Amino acid sequence: MRIAAASSLWSVFQSASLNSEDIWTRQNLSSKLIPSMNRLLEDDSVKIRLFICQSFEKLFEQSGQQMPLDYLVKICSGTQKVNVRQEKHVNLQVFFVSFSELMKRLDDVSDDVRIACLKSLAAVTPCLPSDINSEVQNHLRVVYSSLLLHMDDSNQAVREEAFKTLVATGSKCPGLLLDLSKKAMDKHVHRDECFKLIEHLQGMKV
């Protein structure tokens, strides 16, 4: 039954039959949906974890800046109250909560789930705050470092998807990613993707 429910959820997002604005303006819907999706990321079924990663990808793509950042922090982290005075701090934190939840699946036993996870992480990029200050950079440093590790995976498909995710997320802080990529190059066994990433970043105005 859980597999059928996860499959149905994926179909809803894939078809865009549910208006993303409705998700965030109807409190009862969002307060139940997101925590449930987060829990299902830990499900024993590979199919369910795959469907949920794919659903998150579509949710991020369709929501964009419609996501109320302070509210998403609350429902993702379990915080009962969010201080309005901390709104700026919340805006800097929210998507890294989502990254944190999804990034656990980078170590999934299923490579299909890992690849779906990487695609979901890339889809978060347009929703990230445009104000890239030192706090955001610290979060991105952790994200980039983890993704660089997976760009040296033994599975070529995972390496290639990690590369694509770094290209997408790297647009937010290319200078930082360039520095980390250069350091990672010497440690990587599989260097092709790392070389391509460095070449891509050097072609940007960093």
Secondary structure, DSSP 8 states (H G I E B T S, - for coil): -HHHHHHHHHHHHHHT-S-HHHHHH-HHHHHHHHHHHHHHTT-S-HHHHHHHHHHHHHHHHHHGGGS-HHHHHHHHH--S---GGGHHHHHHHHHHHHHHHHHGGGG-S-HHHHHHHHHHHHHHGGGS-S---HHHHHHHHHHHHHHHHHTT-SSHHHHHHHHHHHHHHTTSSHHHHHHHHHHHHTT-S--HHHHHHHHHHHTS--
